[in-house]
Amino acid sequence: MNKFLVFSLFSLLLLKSSFSQEMSGQELLEKAIKYHDPNGNWQKFNDSLVVTMATPKKASRVSKIRINLIKDYFYVKASRNKKITEYTIDKEQCSMLLNGKTPTNTEKKEYNINCERANLFKNYYTYLYGLPMKLKDEGTIIHETVQRKKFKGKEYLILKVTYNENVGKDTWYFYFNTKTYAMEVYQFFKETKDSGEYIILSGEEVISDIKIPKIRAWYYNKNDGYLGTDTLKKSM
């Protein structure tokens, strides 16, 4: 066997090996979870968060949140200007307060205070602040092909995620650091063209030994229009 043929076979084996080492979607997710939640604490999460939401031309909203996944308990107290709303979901029981009192039917209608909204807040905060661990939930479809491409000038490993019809219709993309596997961006698209938003993550807050993105800046996919920024801190 001549040297050229040996070299060609060796190169082919190296190429085949490099392709075989490309990780799958599930493998990327596991690496990301290992970075953010190395001790598997999310499943028994019982802690408090404070999230300040800043949006253009509006006063900031400060939300104090308590999540106990084991007891299926969720509480949020949101303050903006002089209005304070509180929602509690204890298993399937829902309760609401407005400025410390049970709201009247007129107030419920005027300020959109209801159990549907309480569950919306519960799903919103447990999903976004439980990522990427929440991608292990039932009904989540992890696409096996991992893309490597640039977004806003930085290269990422990108995981595509869809959901069973009874869970959701949006298509999500999660952007992970190519070296640490930290989640740094996520993006979702709805069924209509040019829909959805992307969220740029920065900083970290360690809560219950979980590395949770501290700052989330929201933008429209269509025109990069700025929507607002959520800033997280651990409750004292």
Stockholm file with secondary structure:
# STOCKHOLM 1.0

chainA/1-236         MNKFLVFSLFSLLLLKSSFSQEMSGQELLEKAIKYHDPNGNWQKFNDSLVVTMATPKKASRVSKIRINLIKDYFYVKASRNKKITEYTIDKEQCSMLLNGKTPTNTEKKEYNINCERANLFKNYYTYLYGLPMKLKDEGTIIHETVQRKKFKGKEYLILKVTYNENVGKDTWYFYFNTKTYAMEVYQFFKETKDSGEYIILSGEEVISDIKIPKIRAWYYNKNDGYLGTDTLKKSM
#=GR chainA/1-236 SS CCHHHHHHHHHHHHHHHHHHTSCCHHHHHHHHHHHHCTTCCGGGCEEEEEEEEECTTSCCEEEEEEEETTTTEEEEEEEETTEEEEEEEETTEEEEEETTBCCCHHHHHHHTCSHHHHHHHHHHHHHHTTTTGGGGSTTEEECSCCEEEEETTEEEEEEEEEECTTTCCCEEEEEEETTTCCEEEEEEECSSTTCCEEEEEEEEEEETTEEEEEEEEEEETTTCCEEEEEEEEECC
#=GC SS_cons         CCHHHHHHHHHHHHHHHHHHTSCCHHHHHHHHHHHHCTTCCGGGCEEEEEEEEECTTSCCEEEEEEEETTTTEEEEEEEETTEEEEEEEETTEEEEEETTBCCCHHHHHHHTCSHHHHHHHHHHHHHHTTTTGGGGSTTEEECSCCEEEEETTEEEEEEEEEECTTTCCCEEEEEEETTTCCEEEEEEECSSTTCCEEEEEEEEEEETTEEEEEEEEEEETTTCCEEEEEEEEECC
//
